[in-house]
Amino acid sequence: MNLTAHDIIIRPVITEKSSSLMAMNKYTFEVHKSANKIQIRKAVEEVFNVKVDGVNTINVKGKIRRRGRTVGYTRSWKKAIVALKPDQHIEFFEGASI
């Protein structure tokens, strides 16, 4: 599958935990489910023009949701926590707040 950098990075994840990780120079993104760590690293370096130190990925399972008798699930997705080199940062997140 041939994915571009903008296909791999879907959106930033802005939560209380991800905001606290930003202090440690780690940024959180929702990424394409079939993307691996190498593709995620290259995509972040290309899109944000930074140097990546490491990538951790998590497959987030969908949660059960009910509407009366009908039971369904929210969608499953993949999360990537990207650690940057000490002198790097992403400007996109600087104005983000919860």
Buried (B, 14 or more C-beta within 10 A) or exposed (E): EEBEBEBBBBEBBEEEEBBEBBEEBBBBBBBBEEBEBEBBBBBBBBBBEBEBBEBEBEEEEEEEEEEEEEEEEEEEBBBBBBBBEEEBBBEEBEEEEE
